[in-house]
């Protein structure tokens, strides 16, 4: 399973489940629609934050990417180069450090940027990527909107079939 898949899929699933339940409640009771949507949105964001932080998904993601980068560097016998994800805030930007010539620096940046879970790689500490938490919240929001859409379609089907009394 892909590193990104194991981190972002639960975020999308959280949004999908909460969006489906919120939509089911909101589309049946129009008087409380705005309250239900606000509570559902807040619940999606809070659950995603809990998944990423206290439940340790971001730490597992970081550990896995840095382990893969270290394995990759060891395979190419580049033991004097270190690689870690940019922290403060955590992003998928891989920071390389150590002694290397010009060819090695250019090739390591190119090869490390292609590693699963890495958005970009550089030899500097400049933050260039979107924070991982923002990416997780966007994935959860997309799942939430999709869940709302499914709940709306289900409510349309239920409303349309209500005329039939078999």
Secondary structure, DSSP 8 states (H G I E B T S, - for coil): --HHHHHHHHHHHHHHHHHHHHHHHHHH-GGGHHHHHHHHHHHHHHHHHHHHTTT-HHHHHHHHHHHHHHHHHHHTT-TTEEEEE-TTTTBSEEEEEE---HHHHHHHHHHHHTSTT-SEEESS----S-BHHHHHHHHHHHHHHHHHHHHHHHHHHHHHHTT---
